[in-house]
């Protein structure tokens, strides 16, 4: 069952509760049934939270992989530059090429990191919006539940 269905079941359980004599608007409800429904609601909510956590972990993994790749490229560039440094003219060309490779690697690392951050921010924003809508739905359902309970109290008076 999804959260909306569980909240509807909760509302039905409250409506089905037996009215208590001499206490306006109070009802006797099946506590175990209500607890089971609440547990089901809790079990359905963490999926979005686990998804958010996974997105953050994925972002961290992507950034870490980008850093490792950049470090590997830099290390290769440094090793290549060391091998070539045996003669003067070759040394000058190697230094120039090493700087180019290092700059390219750093630019690539920055771009990969920026792309990963943008991607993760988009996913987190979408998740946040979904969660906000879910929270609004829960609030609306609670208000409807209160309104229904208040109407029931007025009818009993």
N, CA, C and O of each residue as an XYZ file, in Angstrom:
628
protein
N       0.838     -1.190      0.000
C       0.000      0.000      0.000
C       0.876      1.244      0.000
O       1.945      1.265      0.610
N       0.418      2.268     -0.682
C       1.173      3.510     -0.652
C       0.706      4.354      0.538
O      -0.239      3.992      1.239
N       1.370      5.461      0.749
C       1.091      6.305      1.914
C      -0.343      6.830      1.891
O      -1.006      6.861      2.928
N      -0.828      7.245      0.713
C      -2.207      7.765      0.633
C      -3.214      6.704      1.043
O      -4.149      6.981      1.794
N      -3.021      5.499      0.552
C      -3.946      4.417      0.899
C      -3.896      4.138      2.398
O      -4.929      3.904      3.025
N      -2.697      4.164      2.967
C      -2.554      3.914      4.407
C      -3.227      5.018      5.222
O      -3.847      4.748      6.251
N      -3.105      6.247      4.760
C      -3.759      7.351      5.470
C      -5.281      7.232      5.361
O      -5.998      7.532      6.316
N      -5.769      6.797      4.209
C      -7.208      6.570      4.065
C      -7.675      5.464      5.002
O      -8.736      5.568      5.618
N      -6.877      4.403      5.106
C      -7.210      3.319      6.025
C      -7.223      3.819      7.469
O      -8.063      3.416      8.273
N      -6.291      4.688      7.775
C      -6.226      5.278      9.116
C      -7.493      6.090      9.402
O      -8.078      6.005     10.482
N      -7.893      6.873      8.408
C      -9.095      7.685      8.554
C     -10.324      6.792      8.733
O     -11.185      7.073      9.566
N     -10.398      5.726      7.957
C     -11.520      4.791      8.088
C     -11.540      4.157      9.479
O     -12.603      4.003     10.080
N     -10.388      3.797      9.977
C     -10.292      3.184     11.305
C     -10.777      4.161     12.367
O     -11.465      3.766     13.309
N     -10.424      5.425     12.222
C     -10.893      6.431     13.177
C     -12.409      6.602     13.077
O     -13.099      6.712     14.091
N     -12.914      6.623     11.850
C     -14.353      6.797     11.649
C     -15.133      5.602     12.200
O     -16.249      5.759     12.696
N     -14.547      4.419     12.113
C     -15.214      3.207     12.582
C     -15.144      3.059     14.095
O     -15.823      2.204     14.665
N     -14.339      3.874     14.745
C     -14.190      3.786     16.193
C     -15.511      4.053     16.909
O     -16.348      4.810     16.419
N     -15.688      3.437     18.052
C     -16.905      3.591     18.839
C     -16.832      4.883     19.640
O     -15.821      5.172     20.281
N     -17.923      5.667     19.595
C     -17.967      6.932     20.331
C     -18.001      6.643     21.827
O     -18.687      5.727     22.280
N     -17.254      7.437     22.582
C     -17.229      7.277     24.044
C     -18.334      8.147     24.644
O     -18.470      9.318     24.290
N     -19.111      7.574     25.542
C     -20.170      8.358     26.181
C     -19.580      9.472     27.051
O     -18.537      9.291     27.680
N     -20.238     10.591     27.079
C     -19.882     11.742     27.918
C     -18.535     12.359     27.579
O     -17.959     13.059     28.411
N     -18.025     12.122     26.398
C     -16.771     12.782     25.997
C     -16.908     13.139     24.524
O     -16.875     12.285     23.638
N     -17.061     14.410     24.310
C     -17.345     14.927     22.965
C     -16.199     14.625     22.006
O     -15.050     14.987     22.258
N     -16.526     13.962     20.914
C     -15.560     13.746     19.852
C     -14.526     12.669     20.114
O     -13.644     12.473     19.279
N     -14.589     11.980     21.200
C     -13.595     10.942     21.476
C     -14.174      9.594     21.072
O     -15.362      9.314     21.230
N     -13.262      8.765     20.537
C     -13.685      7.452     20.074
C     -12.706      6.398     20.567
O     -11.547      6.696     20.855
N     -13.173      5.196     20.657
C     -12.327      4.054     20.989
C     -11.962      3.400     19.659
O     -12.837      3.020     18.881
N     -10.668      3.276     19.410
C     -10.208      2.666     18.163
C      -9.306      1.477     18.487
O      -8.807      1.338     19.604
N      -9.114      0.640     17.502
C      -8.238     -0.520     17.633
C      -6.782     -0.015     17.575
O      -6.262      0.318     16.510
N      -6.158      0.026     18.739
C      -4.806      0.587     18.856
C      -3.809     -0.239     18.042
O      -2.944      0.331     17.376
N      -3.911     -1.547     18.083
C      -2.971     -2.386     17.332
C      -3.089     -2.139     15.832
O      -2.084     -2.092     15.124
N      -4.307     -1.983     15.359
C      -4.511     -1.711     13.934
C      -3.898     -0.361     13.565
O      -3.231     -0.239     12.537
N      -4.124      0.647     14.401
C      -3.549      1.979     14.129
C      -2.016      1.913     14.135
O      -1.362      2.512     13.281
N      -1.451      1.185     15.096
C       0.017      1.056     15.157
C       0.543      0.361     13.901
O       1.563      0.769     13.345
N      -0.155     -0.691     13.455
C       0.260     -1.385     12.235
C       0.239     -0.436     11.040
O       1.154     -0.450     10.216
N      -0.795      0.381     10.948
C      -0.899      1.329      9.831
C       0.228      2.354      9.912
O       0.857      2.667      8.901
N       0.484      2.873     11.100
C       1.568      3.857     11.280
C       2.908      3.232     10.903
O       3.733      3.872     10.252
N       3.129      1.961     11.320
C       4.369      1.271     10.948
C       4.484      1.135      9.432
O       5.568      1.296      8.870
N       3.360      0.839      8.770
C       3.375      0.734      7.306
C       3.696      2.080      6.657
O       4.434      2.134      5.673
N       3.143      3.166      7.205
C       3.444      4.506      6.678
C       4.938      4.777      6.811
O       5.576      5.252      5.871
N       5.484      4.477      7.969
C       6.930      4.702      8.174
C       7.754      3.857      7.214
O       8.768      4.314      6.688
N       7.316      2.625      6.988
C       8.057      1.744      6.086
C       8.015      2.255      4.653
O       8.936      1.989      3.881
N       6.973      2.977      4.285
C       6.856      3.489      2.917
C       7.593      4.805      2.714
O       7.981      5.104      1.585
N       7.800      5.588      3.737
C       8.460      6.891      3.583
C       9.971      6.796      3.349
O      10.490      7.552      2.528
N      10.697      5.911      4.026
C      12.157      5.920      3.889
C      12.685      5.618      2.488
O      13.867      5.857      2.240
N      11.879      5.110      1.562
C      12.379      4.846      0.222
C      12.965      6.112     -0.399
O      14.049      6.073     -0.983
N      12.259      7.225     -0.277
C      12.752      8.476     -0.845
C      13.995      8.957     -0.101
O      14.906      9.527     -0.701
N      14.024      8.723      1.204
C      15.207      9.130      1.967
C      16.403      8.262      1.599
O      17.521      8.762      1.471
N      16.169      6.946      1.426
C      17.266      6.071      1.010
C      17.740      6.462     -0.386
O      18.935      6.404     -0.672
N      16.823      6.856     -1.247
C      17.185      7.286     -2.592
C      18.067      8.535     -2.524
O      19.057      8.636     -3.250
N      17.716      9.473     -1.667
C      18.524     10.688     -1.517
C      19.925     10.341     -1.032
O      20.916     10.874     -1.531
N      19.997      9.437     -0.047
C      21.299      9.033      0.491
C      22.128      8.361     -0.592
O      23.330      8.607     -0.696
N      21.496      7.515     -1.400
C      22.210      6.839     -2.476
C      22.728      7.849     -3.491
O      23.834      7.702     -4.010
N      21.941      8.859     -3.769
C      22.366      9.891     -4.733
C      23.606     10.611     -4.205
O      24.552     10.864     -4.951
N      23.592     10.939     -2.917
C      24.755     11.602     -2.318
C      25.970     10.677     -2.375
O      27.072     11.115     -2.706
N      25.766      9.384     -2.049
C      26.871      8.428     -2.107
C      27.390      8.283     -3.535
O      28.598      8.207     -3.756
N      26.463      8.245     -4.515
C      26.870      8.159     -5.917
C      27.688      9.375     -6.317
O      28.689      9.257     -7.023
N      27.252     10.553     -5.857
C      27.986     11.781     -6.172
C      29.397     11.699     -5.617
O      30.365     12.028     -6.302
N      29.507     11.256     -4.363
C      30.827     11.149     -3.742
C      31.699     10.141     -4.488
O      32.894     10.365     -4.683
N      31.092      9.033     -4.901
C      31.827      8.016     -5.648
C      32.286      8.581     -6.995
O      33.429      8.365     -7.397
N      31.413      9.297     -7.688
C      31.752      9.871     -8.989
C      32.887     10.888     -8.848
O      33.829     10.900     -9.641
N      32.779     11.730     -7.835
C      33.830     12.733     -7.605
C      35.151     12.035     -7.271
O      36.205     12.429     -7.771
N      35.095     10.989     -6.420
C      36.306     10.256     -6.053
C      36.929      9.591     -7.278
O      38.146      9.624     -7.459
N      36.084      8.986     -8.119
C      36.601      8.364     -9.339
C      37.234      9.407    -10.255
O      38.269      9.152    -10.872
N      36.616     10.572    -10.342
C      37.166     11.642    -11.171
C      38.531     12.083    -10.641
O      39.470     12.311    -11.403
N      38.610     12.194     -9.322
C      39.911     12.583     -8.719
C      40.974     11.515     -8.994
O      42.116     11.828     -9.332
N      40.567     10.232     -8.840
C      41.532      9.153     -9.090
C      41.980      9.149    -10.545
O      43.159      8.956    -10.844
N      41.029      9.364    -11.443
C      41.372      9.411    -12.857
C      42.315     10.580    -13.137
O      43.291     10.443    -13.874
N      42.010     11.721    -12.540
C      42.865     12.896    -12.730
C      44.256     12.636    -12.152
O      45.264     12.986    -12.767
N      44.307     12.020    -10.970
C      45.605     11.699    -10.365
C      46.399     10.736    -11.251
O      47.614     10.866    -11.400
N      45.681      9.760    -11.840
C      46.352      8.817    -12.739
C      46.907      9.516    -13.956
O      48.026      9.234    -14.383
N      46.131     10.427    -14.518
C      46.580     11.179    -15.697
C      47.786     12.046    -15.334
O      48.756     12.131    -16.087
N      47.706     12.685    -14.173
C      48.817     13.538    -13.721
C      50.073     12.685    -13.498
O      51.177     13.064    -13.890
N      49.879     11.532    -12.864
C      51.027     10.648    -12.593
C      51.642     10.183    -13.911
O      52.864     10.165    -14.057
N      50.799      9.808    -14.863
C      51.316      9.405    -16.174
C      52.093     10.547    -16.825
O      53.158     10.340    -17.406
N      51.544     11.743    -16.718
C      52.209     12.906    -17.316
C      53.559     13.145    -16.654
O      54.551     13.430    -17.325
N      53.585     13.027    -15.343
C      54.855     13.240    -14.632
C      55.879     12.165    -14.998
O      57.054     12.461    -15.211
N      55.418     10.910    -15.067
C      56.338      9.821    -15.418
C      56.854      9.985    -16.846
O      58.036      9.785    -17.125
N      55.942     10.353    -17.736
C      56.339     10.566    -19.126
C      57.353     11.708    -19.210
O      58.325     11.621    -19.960
N      57.130     12.765    -18.452
C      58.045     13.906    -18.467
C      59.424     13.512    -17.944
O      60.437     13.984    -18.461
N      59.477     12.653    -16.922
C      60.769     12.219    -16.357
C      61.578     11.393    -17.347
O      62.797     11.533    -17.441
N      60.887     10.537    -18.080
C      61.571      9.682    -19.056
C      62.188     10.526    -20.167
O      63.284     10.229    -20.643
N      61.504     11.551    -20.567
C      61.932     12.362    -21.708
C      63.032     13.366    -21.324
O      63.670     13.936    -22.209
N      63.262     13.588    -20.039
C      64.168     14.664    -19.610
C      65.658     14.362    -19.762
O      66.477     15.049    -19.152
N      66.025     13.390    -20.530
C      67.442     13.020    -20.608
C      68.293     14.018    -21.399
O      69.467     14.177    -21.065
N      67.792     14.674    -22.388
C      68.574     15.627    -23.165
C      67.938     17.004    -23.109
O      66.739     17.131    -22.859
N      68.748     18.046    -23.342
C      68.305     19.440    -23.200
C      67.112     19.783    -24.089
O      66.086     20.251    -23.595
N      67.235     19.560    -25.370
C      66.160     19.924    -26.278
C      64.904     19.095    -25.995
O      63.786     19.610    -26.014
N      65.108     17.831    -25.738
C      63.993     16.940    -25.413
C      63.373     17.358    -24.085
O      62.158     17.277    -23.904
N      64.210     17.801    -23.167
C      63.722     18.240    -21.861
C      62.775     19.429    -22.026
O      61.715     19.463    -21.401
N      63.139     20.391    -22.849
C      62.292     21.565    -23.044
C      60.946     21.168    -23.630
O      59.902     21.633    -23.173
N      60.972     20.303    -24.649
C      59.712     19.850    -25.238
C      58.882     19.044    -24.229
O      57.659     19.170    -24.161
N      59.561     18.240    -23.477
C      58.857     17.396    -22.506
C      58.209     18.242    -21.403
O      57.085     17.977    -20.976
N      58.939     19.256    -20.958
C      58.366     20.131    -19.934
C      57.124     20.842    -20.461
O      56.107     20.941    -19.774
N      57.226     21.331    -21.682
C      56.080     22.013    -22.283
C      54.903     21.050    -22.418
O      53.772     21.390    -22.072
N      55.171     19.871    -22.913
C      54.108     18.874    -23.091
C      53.549     18.427    -21.731
O      52.346     18.210    -21.588
N      54.418     18.298    -20.761
C      53.981     17.908    -19.410
C      53.018     18.926    -18.812
O      52.015     18.568    -18.194
N      53.343     20.198    -19.009
C      52.462     21.262    -18.517
C      51.120     21.203    -19.246
O      50.064     21.357    -18.634
N      51.173     20.980    -20.548
C      49.931     20.868    -21.320
C      49.085     19.699    -20.821
O      47.880     19.846    -20.617
N      49.704     18.555    -20.626
C      48.986     17.366    -20.152
C      48.421     17.610    -18.755
O      47.277     17.259    -18.464
N      49.234     18.212    -17.903
C      48.792     18.508    -16.536
C      47.608     19.473    -16.557
O      46.625     19.272    -15.843
N      47.704     20.511    -17.369
C      46.607     21.483    -17.479
C      45.344     20.803    -18.025
O      44.244     21.013    -17.514
N      45.519     19.997    -19.054
C      44.379     19.270    -19.616
C      43.762     18.350    -18.568
O      42.541     18.290    -18.425
N      44.606     17.638    -17.842
C      44.105     16.719    -16.813
C      43.365     17.481    -15.712
O      42.304     17.053    -15.257
N      43.919     18.583    -15.301
C      43.257     19.385    -14.269
C      41.923     19.941    -14.787
O      40.927     19.949    -14.063
N      41.909     20.399    -16.027
C      40.658     20.893    -16.624
C      39.626     19.769    -16.730
O      38.449     19.965    -16.426
N      40.074     18.606    -17.159
C      39.161     17.459    -17.251
C      38.624     17.087    -15.870
O      37.436     16.809    -15.707
N      39.511     17.088    -14.889
C      39.084     16.748    -13.524
C      38.051     17.753    -13.023
O      37.041     17.370    -12.434
N      38.306     19.029    -13.257
C      37.342     20.060    -12.849
C      36.009     19.881    -13.565
O      34.946     19.995    -12.954
N      36.074     19.601    -14.865
C      34.848     19.433    -15.651
C      34.061     18.197    -15.193
O      32.837     18.249    -15.070
N      34.751     17.113    -14.946
C      34.083     15.895    -14.467
C      33.451     16.150    -13.109
O      32.306     15.768    -12.867
N      34.192     16.789    -12.234
C      33.666     17.102    -10.897
C      32.460     18.028    -10.985
O      31.467     17.835    -10.284
N      32.553     19.043    -11.862
C      31.439     19.979    -12.041
C      30.210     19.255    -12.590
O      29.094     19.482    -12.123
N      30.414     18.395    -13.567
C      29.299     17.634    -14.152
C      28.666     16.720    -13.121
O      27.441     16.615    -13.050
N      29.488     16.058    -12.323
C      28.958     15.160    -11.288
C      28.166     15.953    -10.263
O      27.100     15.516     -9.829
N      28.671     17.104     -9.875
C      27.968     17.935     -8.899
C      26.642     18.432     -9.475
O      25.620     18.401     -8.789
N      26.650     18.881    -10.704
C      25.420     19.358    -11.345
C      24.397     18.237    -11.440
O      23.218     18.435    -11.147
N      24.854     17.062    -11.851
C      23.953     15.913    -11.952
C      23.341     15.582    -10.594
O      22.128     15.406    -10.481
N      24.172     15.498     -9.579
C      23.685     15.154     -8.238
C      22.748     16.229     -7.700
O      21.737     15.913     -7.072
N      23.073     17.488     -7.941
C      22.193     18.564     -7.481
C      20.831     18.474     -8.151
O      19.807     18.703     -7.506
N      20.807     18.147     -9.422
C      19.532     17.996    -10.140
C      18.720     16.850     -9.553
O      17.522     16.992     -9.306
N      19.369     15.724     -9.334
C      18.664     14.563     -8.761
C      18.170     14.895     -7.360
O      17.036     14.564     -7.014
N      18.999     15.542     -6.551
C      18.581     15.897     -5.191
C      17.439     16.907     -5.216
O      16.532     16.837     -4.387
N      17.478     17.852     -6.166
C      16.393     18.825     -6.276
C      15.088     18.120     -6.616
O      14.050     18.396     -6.013
N      15.142     17.211     -7.580
C      13.948     16.457     -7.959
C      13.422     15.637     -6.787
O      12.215     15.576     -6.555
N      14.328     15.014     -6.056
C      13.924     14.227     -4.878
C      13.315     15.131     -3.824
O      12.310     14.785     -3.204
N      13.929     16.295     -3.621
C      13.403     17.254     -2.642
C      11.988     17.700     -3.020
O      11.108     17.800     -2.165
N      11.783     17.966     -4.312
C      10.453     18.390     -4.766
C       9.438     17.276     -4.577
O       8.303     17.530     -4.172
N       9.837     16.047     -4.866
C       8.939     14.897     -4.672
C       8.589     14.751     -3.203
O       7.432     14.526     -2.848
N       9.589     14.881     -2.357
C       9.343     14.757     -0.914
C       8.458     15.896     -0.415
O       7.609     15.689      0.452
N       8.651     17.094     -0.958
C       7.824     18.237     -0.543
C       6.371     17.988     -0.929
O       5.458     18.270     -0.153
N       6.161     17.455     -2.137
C       4.782     17.138     -2.540
C       4.181     16.072     -1.638
O       3.006     16.144     -1.278
N       4.994     15.079     -1.271
C       4.499     14.021     -0.383
C       4.138     14.590      0.977
O       3.116     14.225      1.558
N       4.972     15.480      1.483
C       4.693     16.101      2.777
C       3.426     16.938      2.695
O       2.611     16.927      3.617
N       3.257     17.666      1.591
C       2.037     18.468      1.417
C       0.814     17.554      1.369
O      -0.226     17.875      1.944
N       0.937     16.428      0.692
C      -0.178     15.472      0.646
C      -0.518     14.953      2.034
O      -1.688     14.829      2.393
N       0.521     14.651      2.813
C       0.291     14.165      4.179
C      -0.395     15.245      5.016
O      -1.313     14.946      5.780
N       0.048     16.507      4.875
C      -0.576     17.607      5.626
C      -2.038     17.776      5.227
O      -2.915     17.943      6.074
N      -2.281     17.730      3.913
C      -3.667     17.861      3.445
C      -4.527     16.723      3.975
O      -5.666     16.943      4.387
N      -4.001     15.535      3.968
C      -4.755     14.391      4.475
C      -5.028     14.547      5.966
O      -6.119     14.227      6.437
N      -4.041     15.035      6.707
C      -4.245     15.269      8.134
C      -5.329     16.321      8.356
O      -6.174     16.169      9.239
N      -5.305     17.395      7.549
C      -6.332     18.438      7.687
C      -7.713     17.856      7.378
O      -8.684     18.120      8.086
N      -7.782     17.060      6.308
C      -9.054     16.431      5.953
C      -9.519     15.501      7.062
O     -10.710     15.422      7.364
N      -8.577     14.808      7.659
C      -8.890     13.904      8.765
C      -9.438     14.694      9.950
O     -10.427     14.298     10.566
N      -8.786     15.817     10.264
C      -9.272     16.661     11.368
C     -10.652     17.225     11.061
O     -11.538     17.259     11.915
N     -10.811     17.673      9.801
C     -12.106     18.235      9.408
C     -13.189     17.176      9.529
O     -14.289     17.454     10.008
N     -12.877     15.972      9.096
C     -13.858     14.893      9.182
C     -14.170     14.581     10.646
O     -15.320     14.325     11.004
N     -13.142     14.606     11.480
C     -13.359     14.338     12.900
C     -14.195     15.456     13.529
O     -15.072     15.198     14.353
N     -13.910     16.703     13.129
C     -14.682     17.838     13.664
C     -16.137     17.771     13.203
O     -17.049     18.048     13.981
N     -16.352     17.404     11.945
C     -17.739     17.244     11.465
C     -18.449     16.155     12.245
O     -19.631     16.263     12.573
N     -17.690     15.096     12.535
C     -18.281     14.002     13.319
C     -18.628     14.448     14.714
O     -19.633     14.003     15.270
N     -17.819     15.323     15.301
C     -18.096     15.828     16.648
C     -19.349     16.706     16.636
O     -20.186     16.641     17.536
N     -19.453     17.528     15.590
C     -20.608     18.424     15.511
C     -21.913     17.627     15.346
O     -22.947     17.977     15.915
N     -21.837     16.563     14.565
C     -23.018     15.741     14.356
C     -23.454     15.052     15.644
O     -24.643     14.827     15.872
N     -22.488     14.728     16.467
C     -22.789     14.005     17.706
C     -23.399     14.913     18.756
O     -24.054     14.436     19.683
N     -23.198     16.195     18.626
C     -23.692     17.147     19.630
C     -25.096     17.411     19.450
O     -25.680     18.189     20.204
